[in-house]
Amino acid sequence: MNQILIVEDDNTIANNLKFYLETEGFSVDCVDNYQETLQKLANKKYQIILLDVMIHGGNGFDMFHTIEQMSKAGIIYLTALDDEEDIVKGLELGAEDYVTKPFHARELLTRIHKVLKRREKQEEKKITIQDVTIDLQENKVYKKGKELLDITGLEYKLLRFLFENKGRMITREEILEKIWDSEENFVNDNTLTVYIKRIRNKIENPESKEQIIKTVRGIGYRIG
């Protein structure tokens, strides 16, 4: 069930929206101020945030980057401010959509579904395990949201191959065949061990007991 957070200081609007969206199968929470918004985001994962620009104790535009750091939810602004500059500002910040009041609930529902569908397609192009994400479209690796710039081309191909086969035990022979034979480079078993060690040093947390790349002794490796 998709989770929605409504950040709206007009209780009538918030409660009506909550009732309507819950009848459409969503789980909905409502808050009307800045501090409660932060508390909700710290304790729950949302797919959509409906954010009013003017709320108690804060401004929706000023809050955007704070919310973005705490949540991966798609943000849709709900506001009475219909000035073109305000709309452009909200979208340039990175909001998924901007809906001006008054609005029809069915129109908002359609926009929510479009945002969810668009974000699902984007997520299909990414693989995340623990705090490491591979963007398959951009061919980039991120750890805790920051791009790892020291990943070499060969390391990326190896890590991507492992991530794409997460949950499956992959033999060392299979890795050597799939990754290095295509590059027409001679790489032996010892070199593979070195590359795995380098990748681990770059993506894993030394203090964590949970390895991302697990060694299956005498056979190969498993991700996840």
C-alpha positions in Angstrom: 0.0 0.0 0.0 1.4 3.4 -1.0 1.9 5.8 1.9 1.0 9.5 1.5 1.9 12.3 3.9 -0.3 15.5 3.6 1.4 18.6 5.0 -1.5 21.1 5.1 -2.5 23.7 7.7 -6.2 23.8 6.6 -7.7 20.9 8.6 -10.8 20.7 6.4 -8.8 20.3 3.2 -6.5 17.8 4.9 -9.2 15.6 6.4 -11.3 15.6 3.2 -8.3 14.6 1.2 -7.3 11.9 3.7 -10.8 10.4 3.5 -10.9 10.5 -0.3 -7.4 9.0 -0.8 -8.0 6.3 1.8 -11.1 5.2 -0.1 -8.8 4.9 -3.1 -6.5 2.5 -1.3 -3.8 4.8 0.1 -2.6 5.0 3.6 -2.6 8.6 4.6 -1.1 10.7 7.5 -1.8 14.4 8.0 0.4 17.1 9.7 0.0 20.8 9.7 3.5 22.1 10.8 7.2 21.9 10.2 8.2 19.9 13.3 5.5 17.2 12.9 6.6 16.8 9.3 10.1 16.1 10.3 8.9 13.6 13.0 6.8 11.7 10.5 9.6 11.5 7.9 12.0 10.3 10.5 9.8 7.4 11.4 7.9 6.3 8.3 8.6 5.8 4.6 6.3 7.7 2.2 5.9 7.4 -1.6 4.1 10.8 -2.0 4.2 14.0 0.0 1.4 16.6 -0.7 3.1 19.8 0.5 1.4 23.1 1.1 3.6 26.1 0.6 2.3 27.9 3.6 2.2 25.9 6.8 2.7 26.5 10.5 6.3 27.1 11.4 7.7 26.8 7.9 7.6 27.5 4.2 7.1 24.7 1.7 9.8 26.0 -0.6 12.3 26.4 2.2 11.5 22.9 3.5 12.1 21.2 0.2 15.7 20.2 0.5 15.3 19.2 4.2 12.5 16.9 3.2 14.5 15.6 0.2 17.3 14.6 2.5 15.0 12.6 4.7 12.7 11.0 2.2 12.8 9.7 -1.4 9.0 10.4 -1.8 7.7 12.3 -4.8 6.7 15.8 -3.7 3.6 17.5 -5.1 2.9 21.1 -4.0 -0.6 22.0 -3.0 -1.1 25.7 -2.7 -3.3 28.7 -3.3 -0.2 30.5 -4.8 -0.9 30.4 -8.6 1.7 32.9 -9.6 3.8 31.6 -12.5 7.0 32.4 -10.7 5.9 30.3 -7.7 5.0 27.4 -9.9 8.3 27.5 -11.7 10.2 27.8 -8.4 8.5 24.7 -7.0 9.2 22.7 -10.1 12.8 23.9 -10.4 13.4 22.8 -6.8 12.6 19.3 -8.0 8.9 18.8 -7.1 7.1 16.2 -9.2 4.0 18.5 -9.7 2.3 21.7 -8.6 -1.4 21.8 -8.0 -3.2 25.1 -7.3 -6.2 25.5 -5.0 -9.1 25.0 -5.5 -8.7 21.6 -7.2 -10.8 18.5 -7.8 -9.8 15.4 -5.8 -10.0 13.2 -8.9 -7.6 15.5 -10.8 -5.2 15.3 -7.9 -5.6 11.5 -7.8 -4.7 11.3 -11.5 -1.6 13.3 -10.9 -0.6 11.1 -7.9 -0.9 8.0 -10.1 1.2 9.6 -12.8 4.0 10.5 -10.3 3.9 7.0 -8.9 4.1 5.4 -12.3 6.9 7.7 -13.4 8.9 7.0 -10.3 8.4 3.2 -10.6 9.9 3.4 -14.1 12.9 5.3 -12.7 13.4 2.8 -9.9 13.4 0.0 -12.5 16.6 1.5 -13.8 18.3 1.3 -10.4 19.4 -1.5 -8.1 19.8 -0.7 -4.4 21.3 -3.0 -1.7 21.7 -1.6 1.8 23.1 1.9 1.2 24.6 1.3 -2.2 22.7 2.1 -5.5 23.7 1.4 -9.1 22.1 3.6 -11.7 21.9 1.3 -14.7 21.1 4.1 -17.1 23.8 6.5 -16.0 26.3 3.7 -15.2 27.1 5.3 -11.8 27.4 3.9 -8.3 26.1 5.8 -5.2 26.8 5.2 -1.5 24.5 6.9 0.9 23.3 9.1 -2.0 26.8 10.3 -3.0 28.5 9.2 -6.2 31.5 7.0 -5.9 34.0 8.6 -8.3 36.8 6.2 -7.7 35.0 3.1 -9.2 37.0 2.0 -12.2 35.3 0.7 -15.4 36.1 -2.9 -14.7 35.0 -2.6 -11.0 31.7 -1.1 -12.2 31.1 -4.0 -14.6 31.9 -6.6 -11.9 29.7 -4.8 -9.3 26.8 -4.4 -11.8 27.0 -8.1 -12.7 26.8 -9.1 -9.0 23.9 -6.7 -8.3 21.9 -7.8 -11.3 22.2 -11.4 -9.9 21.5 -10.5 -6.3 20.3 -13.4 -4.2 21.9 -15.9 -6.5 25.2 -17.7 -5.8 27.6 -16.9 -8.6 30.7 -19.0 -9.2 34.1 -17.5 -9.8 34.3 -19.2 -13.1 31.0 -17.6 -14.2 32.2 -14.1 -13.2 35.5 -14.6 -15.1 33.7 -15.7 -18.2 31.0 -13.1 -18.2 33.1 -10.1 -17.2 36.6 -10.5 -18.5 36.3 -12.7 -21.5 34.1 -10.0 -23.2 37.0 -7.5 -22.6 39.5 -10.0 -24.1 41.8 -9.4 -21.1 43.6 -12.2 -19.4 42.6 -12.2 -15.8 43.2 -15.1 -13.4 41.5 -16.2 -10.3 43.8 -14.3 -8.0 43.1 -11.1 -9.9 39.4 -11.6 -9.3 40.1 -11.8 -5.5 42.0 -8.5 -5.7 39.1 -6.8 -7.5 36.5 -8.1 -5.0 38.6 -6.7 -2.2 38.9 -3.3 -3.8 35.2 -3.1 -4.4 34.4 -4.1 -0.8 36.7 -1.4 0.5 34.8 1.2 -1.5 31.2 0.1 -0.9 31.0 -1.6 2.5 31.0 -0.1 5.9 33.9 -1.5 8.1 31.8 -1.2 11.2 28.9 -3.2 9.8 28.6 -6.9 10.4 26.4 -7.3 7.3 28.6 -7.7 4.2 27.1 -6.6 0.8 29.3 -9.1 -1.1 29.3 -12.4 0.7 32.0 -15.1 0.0 30.7 -18.6 -0.6 33.9 -20.4 0.3 35.4 -22.5 -2.5 32.6 -21.6 -4.9 32.1 -17.8 -5.5 30.0 -14.9 -4.2 26.5 -13.9 -3.4 24.9 -10.4 -3.2 22.0 -9.9 -0.7 
